[in-house]
Amino acid sequence: QVQFVESGGGSVQPGGSLRLSCAASGFTFSRYAMSWYRQAPGKERELVAVITNVGDSTTYTNSMKGRFTASRDNARNTVYLQMNSVKPEDTAVYYCSVVVLGRRYWGQGTQVTVSS
């Protein structure tokens, strides 16, 4: 079965950095694109980044371009989200995700809180 274990979240000051990790199992990780999403209280879940199976990454929201970058290590079945120069508006639950055989799977989410 498709499963994820997310880690790396926590509290950080504005301007600081975090790296989120998502360890995957239950599918051939190296054949699939992976995604990062986030959801803040009272808001819709939004797409943060997509990374292809070979590691080409795109950040989709203008406010996050130049600050957030996805990467992956296929040997470790792990995808990462590097978050730099974080802002209070980045406070949200962050989820990794994949679509396998037409079905979307989600990690459990990890909380990121940016405050002073």
Secondary structure, DSSP 4 states (H G I P E B T S, - for coil): --EEEEE--EEE-TT--EEEEEEEESS-GGGS-EEEEEE-TTS--EEEEEE-TTS-EEE-STTTTTTEEEEEEGGGTEEEEEE-S--GGG-EEEEEEEEETTEEEE---EEEEE--
